[in-house]
Amino acid sequence: MRVNVYAEEMTDRVEFVTKTINGRDFVGVRFYLYLPVTVRDSKIGGPDQVQGPFLHDGDGDDDSSAVTFWGKRTLKEALKNAVRMLETHHAAATATD
């Protein structure tokens, strides 16, 4: 399965989640996503991009999209590897500028 998440959908809202199934503990990191939308403000005249949680009116139910990565030590290593790859990519791109 492939899941595409774009930078403009990503937020700083990240949470640690756990659950126990059949006596085994599972650990995850959940990244919340807020779809940016364009709104027009009649007072300023121009369109503006905004984003925020997807909350239902008045009931506090947050249906915001999120991606959860499950794992323990292997998840930590996978995320560290992804950060290293990004740092290498950006360092190479900066060197050629």
N, CA, C and O atoms as CSV, one atom per row, in Angstrom:
chain,resi,resn,atom,element,x,y,z
A,1,MET,N,N,0.839,-1.167,0.000
A,1,MET,CA,C,0.000,0.000,0.000
A,1,MET,C,C,0.892,1.239,0.000
A,1,MET,O,O,1.921,1.275,0.674
A,2,ARG,N,N,0.496,2.232,-0.745
A,2,ARG,CA,C,1.221,3.499,-0.782
A,2,ARG,C,C,0.301,4.586,-0.233
A,2,ARG,O,O,-0.876,4.662,-0.586
A,3,VAL,N,N,0.857,5.418,0.629
A,3,VAL,CA,C,0.123,6.551,1.182
A,3,VAL,C,C,0.937,7.800,0.882
A,3,VAL,O,O,2.102,7.893,1.267
A,4,ASN,N,N,0.330,8.753,0.201
A,4,ASN,CA,C,1.009,10.012,-0.090
A,4,ASN,C,C,0.525,11.078,0.880
A,4,ASN,O,O,-0.674,11.332,0.990
A,5,VAL,N,N,1.463,11.696,1.580
A,5,VAL,CA,C,1.166,12.803,2.485
A,5,VAL,C,C,2.027,13.972,2.038
A,5,VAL,O,O,3.246,13.845,1.913
A,6,TYR,N,N,1.400,15.093,1.801
A,6,TYR,CA,C,2.115,16.257,1.302
A,6,TYR,C,C,2.490,17.186,2.457
A,6,TYR,O,O,1.778,17.265,3.458
A,7,ALA,N,N,3.615,17.888,2.306
A,7,ALA,CA,C,4.150,18.736,3.370
A,7,ALA,C,C,3.109,19.728,3.877
A,7,ALA,O,O,3.039,19.991,5.078
A,8,GLU,N,N,2.305,20.279,2.979
A,8,GLU,CA,C,1.326,21.281,3.421
A,8,GLU,C,C,0.180,20.667,4.233
A,8,GLU,O,O,-0.617,21.402,4.815
A,9,GLU,N,N,0.086,19.344,4.283
A,9,GLU,CA,C,-0.914,18.666,5.115
A,9,GLU,C,C,-0.361,18.322,6.504
A,9,GLU,O,O,-1.124,18.091,7.441
A,10,MET,N,N,0.955,18.292,6.626
A,10,MET,CA,C,1.575,17.869,7.883
A,10,MET,C,C,1.482,18.969,8.927
A,10,MET,O,O,1.481,20.156,8.601
A,11,THR,N,N,1.404,18.559,10.181
A,11,THR,CA,C,1.285,19.497,11.296
A,11,THR,C,C,2.310,19.132,12.366
A,11,THR,O,O,3.004,18.121,12.265
A,12,ASP,N,N,2.387,19.961,13.371
A,12,ASP,CA,C,3.227,19.657,14.535
A,12,ASP,C,C,2.477,18.789,15.544
A,12,ASP,O,O,3.021,18.445,16.593
A,13,ARG,N,N,1.246,18.438,15.235
A,13,ARG,CA,C,0.439,17.621,16.144
A,13,ARG,C,C,0.820,16.149,15.966
A,13,ARG,O,O,0.413,15.500,15.002
A,14,VAL,N,N,1.593,15.650,16.895
A,14,VAL,CA,C,2.088,14.273,16.870
A,14,VAL,C,C,1.822,13.692,18.248
A,14,VAL,O,O,2.013,14.365,19.261
A,15,GLU,N,N,1.380,12.439,18.285
A,15,GLU,CA,C,1.144,11.818,19.591
A,15,GLU,C,C,1.640,10.382,19.615
A,15,GLU,O,O,1.708,9.708,18.586
A,16,PHE,N,N,1.977,9.943,20.784
A,16,PHE,CA,C,2.431,8.589,21.059
A,16,PHE,C,C,1.197,7.784,21.443
A,16,PHE,O,O,0.447,8.199,22.327
A,17,VAL,N,N,0.972,6.645,20.801
A,17,VAL,CA,C,-0.199,5.821,21.104
A,17,VAL,C,C,0.233,4.395,21.422
A,17,VAL,O,O,1.228,3.900,20.892
A,18,THR,N,N,-0.516,3.757,22.280
A,18,THR,CA,C,-0.235,2.362,22.635
A,18,THR,C,C,-1.544,1.589,22.663
A,18,THR,O,O,-2.614,2.159,22.875
A,19,LYS,N,N,-1.444,0.291,22.448
A,19,LYS,CA,C,-2.592,-0.585,22.635
A,19,LYS,C,C,-2.078,-1.984,22.930
A,19,LYS,O,O,-0.972,-2.358,22.539
A,20,THR,N,N,-2.903,-2.742,23.626
A,20,THR,CA,C,-2.567,-4.118,23.977
A,20,THR,C,C,-3.561,-5.040,23.287
A,20,THR,O,O,-4.774,-4.875,23.418
A,21,ILE,N,N,-3.031,-6.015,22.550
A,21,ILE,CA,C,-3.856,-6.998,21.864
A,21,ILE,C,C,-3.331,-8.377,22.229
A,21,ILE,O,O,-2.153,-8.675,22.031
A,22,ASN,N,N,-4.203,-9.210,22.758
A,22,ASN,CA,C,-3.828,-10.574,23.162
A,22,ASN,C,C,-2.593,-10.572,24.060
A,22,ASN,O,O,-1.710,-11.417,23.910
A,23,GLY,N,N,-2.534,-9.624,24.989
A,23,GLY,CA,C,-1.434,-9.558,25.936
A,23,GLY,C,C,-0.145,-8.959,25.401
A,23,GLY,O,O,0.840,-8.876,26.135
A,24,ARG,N,N,-0.125,-8.543,24.146
A,24,ARG,CA,C,1.081,-7.940,23.562
A,24,ARG,C,C,0.877,-6.435,23.444
A,24,ARG,O,O,-0.178,-5.974,23.008
A,25,ASP,N,N,1.893,-5.676,23.835
A,25,ASP,CA,C,1.842,-4.217,23.760
A,25,ASP,C,C,2.374,-3.734,22.418
A,25,ASP,O,O,3.416,-4.189,21.947
A,26,PHE,N,N,1.650,-2.814,21.817
A,26,PHE,CA,C,2.054,-2.207,20.556
A,26,PHE,C,C,2.200,-0.707,20.758
A,26,PHE,O,O,1.438,-0.090,21.502
A,27,VAL,N,N,3.189,-0.130,20.085
A,27,VAL,CA,C,3.528,1.278,20.235
A,27,VAL,C,C,3.467,1.934,18.866
A,27,VAL,O,O,3.909,1.360,17.870
A,28,GLY,N,N,2.917,3.137,18.825
A,28,GLY,CA,C,2.840,3.852,17.558
A,28,GLY,C,C,3.072,5.338,17.732
A,28,GLY,O,O,2.940,5.888,18.825
A,29,VAL,N,N,3.421,5.971,16.631
A,29,VAL,CA,C,3.540,7.424,16.580
A,29,VAL,C,C,2.524,7.909,15.553
A,29,VAL,O,O,2.566,7.509,14.390
A,30,ARG,N,N,1.611,8.770,15.990
A,30,ARG,CA,C,0.532,9.257,15.117
A,30,ARG,C,C,0.818,10.697,14.705
A,30,ARG,O,O,1.031,11.572,15.544
A,31,PHE,N,N,0.815,10.918,13.401
A,31,PHE,CA,C,1.008,12.240,12.817
A,31,PHE,C,C,-0.347,12.714,12.288
A,31,PHE,O,O,-0.922,12.081,11.402
A,32,TYR,N,N,-0.851,13.809,12.819
A,32,TYR,CA,C,-2.131,14.347,12.360
A,32,TYR,C,C,-1.930,15.202,11.121
A,32,TYR,O,O,-0.913,15.877,10.965
A,33,LEU,N,N,-2.921,15.158,10.246
A,33,LEU,CA,C,-2.881,15.885,8.984
A,33,LEU,C,C,-4.061,16.847,8.922
A,33,LEU,O,O,-5.186,16.485,9.265
A,34,TYR,N,N,-3.798,18.060,8.488
A,34,TYR,CA,C,-4.854,19.049,8.295
A,34,TYR,C,C,-4.835,19.457,6.834
A,34,TYR,O,O,-3.843,20.004,6.353
A,35,LEU,N,N,-5.910,19.198,6.135
A,35,LEU,CA,C,-6.009,19.564,4.740
A,35,LEU,C,C,-6.109,21.079,4.613
A,35,LEU,O,O,-7.028,21.682,5.168
A,36,PRO,N,N,-5.181,21.703,3.894
A,36,PRO,CA,C,-5.291,23.157,3.722
A,36,PRO,C,C,-6.445,23.487,2.778
A,36,PRO,O,O,-6.697,22.776,1.806
A,37,VAL,N,N,-7.128,24.568,3.083
A,37,VAL,CA,C,-8.210,25.037,2.224
A,37,VAL,C,C,-8.008,26.510,1.931
A,37,VAL,O,O,-7.384,27.232,2.708
A,38,THR,N,N,-8.538,26.944,0.811
A,38,THR,CA,C,-8.467,28.352,0.433
A,38,THR,C,C,-9.797,29.002,0.771
A,38,THR,O,O,-10.859,28.522,0.373
A,39,VAL,N,N,-9.723,30.095,1.508
A,39,VAL,CA,C,-10.931,30.859,1.852
A,39,VAL,C,C,-10.770,32.273,1.347
A,39,VAL,O,O,-9.657,32.781,1.212
A,40,ARG,N,N,-11.880,32.891,1.073
A,40,ARG,CA,C,-11.876,34.297,0.654
A,40,ARG,C,C,-12.453,35.120,1.786
A,40,ARG,O,O,-13.550,34.850,2.277
A,41,ASP,N,N,-11.708,36.115,2.187
A,41,ASP,CA,C,-12.159,37.029,3.232
A,41,ASP,C,C,-12.610,38.309,2.549
A,41,ASP,O,O,-11.798,39.025,1.963
A,42,SER,N,N,-13.893,38.594,2.625
A,42,SER,CA,C,-14.428,39.772,1.931
A,42,SER,C,C,-13.833,41.071,2.464
A,42,SER,O,O,-13.854,42.086,1.769
A,43,LYS,N,N,-13.305,41.057,3.678
A,43,LYS,CA,C,-12.725,42.282,4.258
A,43,LYS,C,C,-11.364,42.606,3.662
A,43,LYS,O,O,-11.016,43.776,3.503
A,44,ILE,N,N,-10.579,41.558,3.324
A,44,ILE,CA,C,-9.252,41.824,2.763
A,44,ILE,C,C,-9.206,41.571,1.264
A,44,ILE,O,O,-8.255,41.965,0.588
A,45,GLY,N,N,-10.244,40.908,0.749
A,45,GLY,CA,C,-10.373,40.763,-0.691
A,45,GLY,C,C,-9.646,39.595,-1.323
A,45,GLY,O,O,-10.065,39.136,-2.385
A,46,GLY,N,N,-8.598,39.099,-0.737
A,46,GLY,CA,C,-7.825,38.049,-1.385
A,46,GLY,C,C,-8.039,36.692,-0.765
A,46,GLY,O,O,-8.505,36.583,0.369
A,47,PRO,N,N,-7.697,35.650,-1.510
A,47,PRO,CA,C,-7.795,34.299,-0.937
A,47,PRO,C,C,-6.672,34.071,0.066
A,47,PRO,O,O,-5.593,34.655,-0.040
A,48,ASP,N,N,-6.941,33.223,1.024
A,48,ASP,CA,C,-5.961,32.898,2.048
A,48,ASP,C,C,-6.016,31.399,2.299
A,48,ASP,O,O,-7.089,30.797,2.253
A,49,GLN,N,N,-4.863,30.796,2.562
A,49,GLN,CA,C,-4.801,29.370,2.887
A,49,GLN,C,C,-4.863,29.209,4.405
A,49,GLN,O,O,-4.111,29.850,5.138
A,50,VAL,N,N,-5.759,28.353,4.862
A,50,VAL,CA,C,-5.876,28.047,6.285
A,50,VAL,C,C,-5.941,26.536,6.445
A,50,VAL,O,O,-6.266,25.815,5.501
A,51,GLN,N,N,-5.631,26.062,7.643
A,51,GLN,CA,C,-5.770,24.648,7.947
A,51,GLN,C,C,-6.032,24.496,9.425
A,51,GLN,O,O,-5.679,25.372,10.215
A,52,GLY,N,N,-6.640,23.405,9.805
A,52,GLY,CA,C,-6.937,23.144,11.204
A,52,GLY,C,C,-7.584,21.790,11.354
A,52,GLY,O,O,-7.799,21.089,10.365
A,53,PRO,N,N,-7.901,21.408,12.594
A,53,PRO,CA,C,-8.518,20.108,12.828
A,53,PRO,C,C,-9.923,20.058,12.236
A,53,PRO,O,O,-10.579,21.084,12.057
A,54,PHE,N,N,-10.365,18.840,11.937
A,54,PHE,CA,C,-11.704,18.625,11.396
A,54,PHE,C,C,-12.630,18.293,12.560
A,54,PHE,O,O,-12.791,17.130,12.928
A,55,LEU,N,N,-13.235,19.328,13.131
A,55,LEU,CA,C,-14.089,19.175,14.304
A,55,LEU,C,C,-15.554,19.261,13.900
A,55,LEU,O,O,-15.937,20.098,13.083
A,56,HIS,N,N,-16.363,18.390,14.477
A,56,HIS,CA,C,-17.807,18.460,14.251
A,56,HIS,C,C,-18.381,19.577,15.110
A,56,HIS,O,O,-17.856,19.879,16.181
A,57,ASP,N,N,-19.435,20.175,14.648
A,57,ASP,CA,C,-20.041,21.318,15.345
A,57,ASP,C,C,-20.466,20.955,16.750
A,57,ASP,O,O,-21.338,20.111,16.957
A,58,GLY,N,N,-19.831,21.608,17.718
A,58,GLY,CA,C,-20.279,21.566,19.094
A,58,GLY,C,C,-20.075,20.288,19.882
A,58,GLY,O,O,-20.199,20.317,21.107
A,59,ASP,N,N,-19.766,19.165,19.243
A,59,ASP,CA,C,-19.682,17.934,20.027
A,59,ASP,C,C,-18.249,17.535,20.390
A,59,ASP,O,O,-18.044,16.534,21.078
A,60,GLY,N,N,-17.251,18.310,19.932
A,60,GLY,CA,C,-15.859,18.029,20.288
A,60,GLY,C,C,-15.269,16.818,19.600
A,60,GLY,O,O,-14.155,16.409,19.927
A,61,ASP,N,N,-15.990,16.233,18.653
A,61,ASP,CA,C,-15.517,15.047,17.941
A,61,ASP,C,C,-14.496,15.464,16.877
A,61,ASP,O,O,-14.840,16.166,15.926
A,62,ASP,N,N,-13.266,15.040,17.038
A,62,ASP,CA,C,-12.193,15.383,16.106
A,62,ASP,C,C,-12.015,14.246,15.113
A,62,ASP,O,O,-11.554,13.163,15.473
A,63,ASP,N,N,-12.380,14.495,13.872
A,63,ASP,CA,C,-12.239,13.498,12.812
A,63,ASP,C,C,-11.071,13.828,11.888
A,63,ASP,O,O,-11.090,13.475,10.709
A,64,SER,N,N,-10.056,14.504,12.419
A,64,SER,CA,C,-8.898,14.856,11.607
A,64,SER,C,C,-8.220,13.597,11.089
A,64,SER,O,O,-8.160,12.577,11.777
A,65,SER,N,N,-7.715,13.684,9.876
A,65,SER,CA,C,-6.950,12.570,9.319
A,65,SER,C,C,-5.642,12.427,10.088
A,65,SER,O,O,-5.118,13.395,10.640
A,66,ALA,N,N,-5.134,11.217,10.113
A,66,ALA,CA,C,-3.864,10.955,10.779
A,66,ALA,C,C,-3.239,9.714,10.161
A,66,ALA,O,O,-3.926,8.860,9.601
A,67,VAL,N,N,-1.927,9.639,10.278
A,67,VAL,CA,C,-1.187,8.445,9.866
A,67,VAL,C,C,-0.453,7.950,11.108
A,67,VAL,O,O,0.252,8.713,11.769
A,68,THR,N,N,-0.625,6.663,11.420
A,68,THR,CA,C,0.035,6.080,12.583
A,68,THR,C,C,1.029,5.038,12.110
A,68,THR,O,O,0.687,4.141,11.340
A,69,PHE,N,N,2.261,5.163,12.577
A,69,PHE,CA,C,3.315,4.193,12.290
A,69,PHE,C,C,3.490,3.343,13.543
A,69,PHE,O,O,3.781,3.861,14.621
A,70,TRP,N,N,3.310,2.034,13.389
A,70,TRP,CA,C,3.383,1.119,14.521
A,70,TRP,C,C,4.725,0.398,14.539
A,70,TRP,O,O,5.256,0.026,13.493
A,71,GLY,N,N,5.259,0.207,15.721
A,71,GLY,CA,C,6.500,-0.529,15.886
A,71,GLY,C,C,7.137,-0.168,17.204
A,71,GLY,O,O,6.615,0.657,17.954
A,72,LYS,N,N,8.250,-0.776,17.482
A,72,LYS,CA,C,9.000,-0.432,18.694
A,72,LYS,C,C,10.380,0.012,18.242
A,72,LYS,O,O,10.517,1.081,17.646
A,73,ARG,N,N,11.383,-0.768,18.506
A,73,ARG,CA,C,12.743,-0.373,18.116
A,73,ARG,C,C,12.896,-0.241,16.609
A,73,ARG,O,O,13.617,0.636,16.135
A,74,THR,N,N,12.227,-1.102,15.851
A,74,THR,CA,C,12.356,-1.017,14.395
A,74,THR,C,C,11.757,0.281,13.858
A,74,THR,O,O,12.266,0.835,12.883
A,75,LEU,N,N,10.689,0.771,14.476
A,75,LEU,CA,C,10.104,2.049,14.066
A,75,LEU,C,C,11.090,3.184,14.325
A,75,LEU,O,O,11.278,4.056,13.477
A,76,LYS,N,N,11.708,3.169,15.482
A,76,LYS,CA,C,12.676,4.208,15.824
A,76,LYS,C,C,13.814,4.231,14.810
A,76,LYS,O,O,14.208,5.300,14.344
A,77,GLU,N,N,14.334,3.080,14.473
A,77,GLU,CA,C,15.429,3.012,13.507
A,77,GLU,C,C,14.977,3.457,12.114
A,77,GLU,O,O,15.725,4.130,11.406
A,78,ALA,N,N,13.762,3.085,11.722
A,78,ALA,CA,C,13.253,3.492,10.410
A,78,ALA,C,C,13.103,5.012,10.329
A,78,ALA,O,O,13.442,5.614,9.310
A,79,LEU,N,N,12.602,5.631,11.389
A,79,LEU,CA,C,12.441,7.087,11.396
A,79,LEU,C,C,13.799,7.793,11.413
A,79,LEU,O,O,13.986,8.800,10.731
A,80,LYS,N,N,14.742,7.265,12.189
A,80,LYS,CA,C,16.084,7.853,12.209
A,80,LYS,C,C,16.730,7.742,10.836
A,80,LYS,O,O,17.386,8.682,10.387
A,81,ASN,N,N,16.555,6.613,10.165
A,81,ASN,CA,C,17.110,6.429,8.834
A,81,ASN,C,C,16.496,7.422,7.850
A,81,ASN,O,O,17.206,7.979,7.012
A,82,ALA,N,N,15.186,7.650,7.943
A,82,ALA,CA,C,14.527,8.611,7.058
A,82,ALA,C,C,15.087,10.020,7.265
A,82,ALA,O,O,15.303,10.745,6.294
A,83,VAL,N,N,15.322,10.409,8.506
A,83,VAL,CA,C,15.894,11.733,8.792
A,83,VAL,C,C,17.311,11.825,8.237
A,83,VAL,O,O,17.682,12.847,7.661
A,84,ARG,N,N,18.102,10.774,8.402
A,84,ARG,CA,C,19.458,10.770,7.840
A,84,ARG,C,C,19.423,10.916,6.319
A,84,ARG,O,O,20.220,11.662,5.750
A,85,MET,N,N,18.513,10.214,5.666
A,85,MET,CA,C,18.391,10.306,4.213
A,85,MET,C,C,18.015,11.726,3.780
A,85,MET,O,O,18.563,12.242,2.806
A,86,LEU,N,N,17.086,12.355,4.499
A,86,LEU,CA,C,16.706,13.739,4.182
A,86,LEU,C,C,17.887,14.684,4.367
A,86,LEU,O,O,18.123,15.556,3.532
A,87,GLU,N,N,18.624,14.513,5.452
A,87,GLU,CA,C,19.784,15.379,5.696
A,87,GLU,C,C,20.823,15.210,4.590
A,87,GLU,O,O,21.396,16.199,4.131
A,88,THR,N,N,21.074,13.982,4.157
A,88,THR,CA,C,22.024,13.731,3.070
A,88,THR,C,C,21.547,14.370,1.770
A,88,THR,O,O,22.331,14.992,1.054
A,89,HIS,N,N,20.277,14.218,1.472
A,89,HIS,CA,C,19.707,14.806,0.256
A,89,HIS,C,C,19.840,16.325,0.262
A,89,HIS,O,O,20.267,16.915,-0.731
A,90,HIS,N,N,19.477,16.957,1.372
A,90,HIS,CA,C,19.531,18.418,1.443
A,90,HIS,C,C,20.973,18.937,1.436
A,90,HIS,O,O,21.254,20.002,0.886
A,91,ALA,N,N,21.869,18.186,2.044
A,91,ALA,CA,C,23.280,18.591,2.020
A,91,ALA,C,C,23.818,18.538,0.591
A,91,ALA,O,O,24.556,19.429,0.171
A,92,ALA,N,N,23.452,17.503,-0.149
A,92,ALA,CA,C,23.913,17.385,-1.547
A,92,ALA,C,C,23.287,18.473,-2.408
A,92,ALA,O,O,23.966,19.035,-3.267
A,93,ALA,N,N,22.027,18.780,-2.203
A,93,ALA,CA,C,21.344,19.819,-2.975
A,93,ALA,C,C,21.954,21.191,-2.681
A,93,ALA,O,O,22.101,22.012,-3.586
A,94,THR,N,N,22.303,21.437,-1.438
A,94,THR,CA,C,22.924,22.711,-1.055
A,94,THR,C,C,24.314,22.843,-1.652
A,94,THR,O,O,24.729,23.936,-2.038
A,95,ALA,N,N,25.030,21.736,-1.728
A,95,ALA,CA,C,26.397,21.764,-2.271
A,95,ALA,C,C,26.425,22.097,-3.749
A,95,ALA,O,O,27.411,22.648,-4.240
A,96,THR,N,N,25.355,21.771,-4.471
A,96,THR,CA,C,25.324,22.040,-5.910
A,96,THR,C,C,24.745,23.410,-6.246
A,96,THR,O,O,24.769,23.815,-7.408
A,97,ASP,N,N,24.229,24.122,-5.265
A,97,ASP,CA,C,23.647,25.468,-5.511
A,97,ASP,C,C,24.713,26.520,-5.691
A,97,ASP,O,O,24.396,27.690,-5.904
